């Protein structure tokens, strides 16, 4: 193999070929033709690799868009559930019912009486 790191095909040097009776122009034209063919093969491989890469990126984008749509749907459902629960809670407060609120794993009961909330707020006003 030569110093160029090729595929192990050792080609004669230009001076050797010229010494064997080939014209310098023929030798150079042959080298040019080999270089052009190698470049074309390399370019074809590069295009094929780039197309595969772009296709993989397009698939990944499509998957991410699909996942994002799923998350958007979940968010919409949760927002509707939140609005329903808030409306339910407000209706309970207006009726004066006890409303339960989840705090961590513990259930905390809240009084729905507005009067009790006003009494609580008024306790701290005289201090200070």
DAHUWO-V822541 format. One record per pair of residues at least 4 apart in sequence whose C-alpha atoms are under 6 Angstrom apart, sorted by the first residue. I is the first residue (numbers start at 0). GAP is how many residues later the second one is. D is the distance in whole Angstrom. If there is no record, write none. Layout:
BEGIN
I:GAP:D + I:GAP:D
END
This chain:
BEGIN
0:7:4 + 0:9:6 + 16:5:6 + 17:4:5 + 17:5:6 + 17:6:6 + 24:4:6 + 77:4:6 + 91:5:5 + 92:4:6 + 92:19:4 + 95:16:5 + 95:17:5 + 96:15:5 + 97:12:6 + 97:13:5 + 97:14:5 + 98:11:5 + 99:8:6 + 99:9:5 + 99:10:6 + 100:7:5 + 101:5:5
END
